[in-house]
């Protein structure tokens, strides 16, 4: 399969390298020193699942002069998604599928505002990974997994072909029975730990060990579940229990990308995570006091990072 990885960071770099390792024709979009290092020496991934270096890779800064892709995997930050959608629009073929692996629950909607609906499939991933040096991505924890599916949950010929390709790789994959449910399941986890991690400046292990912070995390998750149910999303009754089991099982020093971005003074996915919860709460008439506190405590830092602070 001919695949474009748009965003070769911790997520795109890892899964793109594994797809290339499995024999697919993979092109990577990156920038800066990371791009330069890959063009010179290849993309190296380090992982408990096995190290691998993409020695014969195609690395580009943008989508000029590249086309013909069967699958485009988007692995940028949520706030970059609209720009990326506009960039890939000219290179879509009639059969190109677009799979977003970003955190958040609005990614498919954002894409469909810009590109034809028929191209968009649903997806999310599970991995803790990051760029550790230019040209190097390190898998830190979690079993690397891609969950995907048609937005209407039908088992089309094309989605079964994606399943076939993914099954041949060195990462787990799941063709979801209900992709919306899977995306919200992930959102409950990531939105619960990320922004509060930025607010406390503490890793997951420390937050779990502090009972009042842990209670705030539980309250955050309960607010998200209340909104999901109001929107008709199908969630299991024990979803919070299951997600908090995963949270407690993470290595003590685990942090999210949102947390690392905010602590480094970079733009983050704050608006796409807790910000969306707050907005949906207002729209649906559901109180979100904990998410609102976390979001409003960080929003000025976010605006400063985006250079929009007045």
C-alpha positions in Angstrom: 0.0 0.0 0.0 1.2 3.5 -0.8 1.0 5.5 2.4 1.7 9.1 3.4 2.6 9.9 7.0 1.7 13.5 7.5 3.6 14.4 10.7 6.6 12.3 11.6 6.7 12.8 15.3 6.3 10.3 18.1 3.1 8.8 16.6 3.6 9.2 12.9 7.3 8.3 13.1 6.6 5.1 15.0 3.7 3.7 13.0 5.1 4.9 9.7 8.4 3.1 10.3 6.5 -0.1 11.2 4.4 0.2 8.1 7.6 0.6 6.0 9.2 -2.3 7.8 6.2 -4.5 6.7 6.9 -3.7 3.1 4.6 -0.8 2.3 5.7 2.2 0.2 5.8 5.0 2.9 6.5 8.7 2.5 7.1 10.9 5.5 6.3 14.6 6.0 8.5 16.4 8.6 10.3 19.6 9.1 13.4 21.3 10.6 16.3 19.4 12.0 14.2 16.2 12.3 13.6 16.2 8.6 17.3 17.0 7.8 18.5 14.1 10.0 16.1 11.6 8.4 17.1 12.7 4.9 20.8 12.1 5.8 20.6 9.0 8.0 17.1 7.7 7.9 14.4 7.4 10.6 15.3 5.4 13.7 12.8 4.1 16.1 13.7 2.6 19.5 11.2 0.4 21.2 10.8 -2.6 23.5 9.1 -4.1 20.6 12.3 -4.0 18.6 14.4 -1.2 17.1 14.2 -0.4 13.4 15.8 2.1 11.0 14.1 3.2 7.8 17.2 3.3 5.6 15.3 3.7 2.3 12.8 6.4 3.0 11.1 9.2 1.3 11.2 12.4 3.4 9.6 15.7 2.4 8.8 19.1 4.0 5.5 19.4 2.2 3.2 17.7 -0.3 4.5 19.4 -3.5 5.3 16.9 -6.3 4.0 13.8 -4.4 0.8 12.0 -5.1 -0.9 8.7 -5.7 -1.5 7.6 -2.1 -3.9 4.9 -1.1 -3.8 6.0 2.6 -2.8 9.3 4.3 -2.3 9.0 8.0 -2.4 12.4 9.8 -0.4 12.5 13.0 0.0 16.2 13.7 -1.4 18.2 16.6 -5.1 18.9 16.7 -4.6 22.7 16.2 -2.8 22.0 12.9 -5.5 19.8 11.4 -7.3 22.4 9.3 -4.1 23.5 7.6 -3.1 19.9 6.9 -6.5 19.1 5.4 -6.1 22.0 3.0 -2.6 20.8 2.1 -3.6 17.3 1.3 -6.8 18.2 -0.7 -5.0 18.7 -4.0 -3.2 15.3 -3.8 -6.3 13.2 -3.0 -7.1 10.5 -5.6 -10.6 9.1 -6.0 -9.7 6.2 -3.7 -7.5 7.9 -1.1 -8.4 7.2 2.5 -7.5 9.8 5.2 -7.0 8.4 8.7 -6.5 10.9 11.5 -4.7 9.6 14.6 -4.9 12.8 16.6 -6.2 13.1 20.1 -9.7 14.5 20.3 -13.3 13.8 19.3 -13.8 16.3 16.5 -11.1 15.3 14.0 -13.4 13.7 11.5 -15.7 16.7 11.5 -12.8 19.1 11.0 -11.6 17.1 8.0 -15.0 16.9 6.5 -15.3 20.6 6.5 -12.4 20.8 4.0 -12.1 17.5 2.1 -14.9 15.3 0.6 -16.5 13.1 3.2 -15.9 9.9 1.2 -12.1 10.1 1.9 -12.4 10.3 5.7 -12.2 7.2 7.9 -12.2 7.2 11.7 -9.2 6.3 13.9 -7.2 6.7 17.0 -4.0 5.3 18.4 -2.5 4.1 21.7 1.2 4.8 22.3 3.5 6.9 24.5 6.3 8.0 22.2 8.3 11.1 21.3 11.1 12.5 19.2 14.2 12.0 21.4 16.8 13.2 18.9 16.5 14.5 15.3 15.8 11.5 13.2 15.0 9.3 16.3 11.6 8.4 17.8 11.5 6.4 21.1 8.5 4.3 22.2 8.3 4.8 25.9 5.3 2.8 27.0 1.9 1.3 26.1 1.3 -1.4 23.5 1.4 0.5 20.2 -2.1 0.1 18.7 -4.1 1.7 15.9 -7.9 1.4 16.1 -9.8 2.4 12.9 -13.0 2.0 11.0 -15.5 3.5 8.6 -17.4 6.4 10.2 -20.7 4.5 9.7 -19.1 1.2 11.0 -19.6 -0.7 7.7 -17.0 -3.3 6.7 -16.2 -2.0 3.3 -13.7 -3.5 0.9 -11.3 -0.6 1.5 -11.4 -0.8 5.2 -10.8 -4.6 5.1 -7.8 -3.9 2.9 -6.4 -1.5 5.6 -7.0 -4.2 8.2 -5.0 -6.7 6.0 -2.1 -4.2 5.7 -2.1 -3.4 9.4 -2.2 -7.0 10.5 1.2 -7.6 8.7 3.0 -5.0 10.9 4.7 -5.1 14.2 2.0 -3.1 16.0 -1.5 -4.1 17.2 -4.5 -3.0 15.2 -8.3 -3.3 15.6 -11.0 -2.8 13.1 -13.6 -1.3 15.4 -17.3 -2.4 15.6 -18.0 1.2 16.6 -15.3 3.7 15.9 -17.0 6.6 17.7 -17.1 4.6 20.9 -13.4 3.8 20.6 -12.5 7.5 20.0 -14.5 8.6 23.0 -12.9 5.8 25.1 -9.4 7.2 24.3 -10.6 10.7 24.9 -11.7 9.9 28.4 -8.2 8.7 29.1 -6.2 11.4 27.4 -8.4 14.3 28.5 -8.3 13.1 32.1 -4.5 13.0 32.5 -3.2 15.6 30.0 -4.2 19.1 31.0 -4.2 18.4 34.8 -0.7 17.1 34.3 0.3 20.4 32.8 -1.4 22.2 35.6 0.3 20.2 38.4 3.6 19.9 36.5 3.6 16.3 37.7 3.8 12.8 36.0 0.9 10.4 36.1 2.4 8.4 39.0 2.5 11.4 41.3 -1.0 12.5 40.4 -2.4 9.1 41.1 -0.7 9.0 44.5 -2.2 12.3 45.6 -5.8 11.5 46.6 -7.2 15.0 46.0 -5.7 15.2 42.5 -6.9 11.7 41.8 -10.4 12.8 42.8 -10.2 15.7 40.3 -9.2 13.3 37.6 -12.2 11.1 38.4 -14.5 14.2 38.3 -13.0 15.2 35.0 -13.8 11.8 33.5 -17.3 11.8 34.9 -18.0 15.1 33.2 -16.8 13.7 29.9 -18.9 10.6 30.2 -22.0 12.7 31.0 -21.5 14.7 27.8 -20.9 11.5 25.7 -24.1 10.0 27.0 -26.0 13.2 26.2 -24.7 13.0 22.6 -25.8 9.4 22.3 -22.3 7.9 22.3 -22.4 4.2 23.2 -20.1 3.7 26.3 -19.9 0.8 28.7 -21.0 1.4 32.2 -17.5 0.5 33.6 -15.6 2.7 31.1 -14.2 5.0 33.8 -13.1 2.1 35.9 -11.3 0.5 32.9 -9.6 3.8 31.9 -8.4 4.4 35.4 -7.0 0.9 35.6 -4.9 1.8 32.5 -3.9 5.2 34.1 -2.7 3.4 37.3 -0.7 0.9 35.2 1.3 3.6 33.4 5.0 4.0 34.4 5.3 6.6 37.2 7.0 9.2 35.1 4.6 9.1 32.2 3.5 12.4 30.8 1.2 13.3 27.8 2.3 15.3 24.8 -0.2 18.1 25.7 1.5 18.4 29.1 5.0 18.4 27.6 4.0 21.0 25.1 2.5 23.4 27.6 5.4 23.0 30.0 7.8 23.8 27.1 5.8 26.9 26.2 4.5 25.5 22.9 1.0 25.5 21.4 -0.9 22.5 22.6 -4.2 20.6 22.2 -5.8 22.2 25.2 -8.7 23.6 23.1 -9.3 20.3 21.4 -9.4 18.4 24.7 -10.7 20.2 27.8 -11.8 23.2 25.7 -14.1 21.0 23.7 -15.5 19.5 26.9 -16.3 22.9 28.3 -17.9 24.1 25.0 -20.0 20.9 24.7 -21.1 21.3 28.3 -22.4 24.8 27.6 -24.1 23.6 24.4 -25.8 20.7 26.1 -26.5 22.3 29.5 -24.2 19.9 31.4 -22.0 21.4 34.2 -18.3 20.9 33.7 -16.8 22.6 36.7 -13.6 20.6 36.9 -12.8 20.7 33.2 -13.7 24.4 33.2 -11.3 25.1 36.1 -8.4 23.2 34.4 -9.1 24.8 31.0 -9.3 28.3 32.3 -6.3 27.9 34.5 -4.2 27.1 31.4 -5.8 29.0 28.6 -3.7 32.2 29.0 -0.6 30.1 28.8 -2.0 28.6 25.6 -2.7 32.0 24.1 0.8 33.2 25.0 2.2 30.1 23.2 0.1 30.9 20.2 1.0 34.6 20.4 -2.7 35.6 20.7 -2.6 36.8 24.3 -4.0 40.3 24.5 
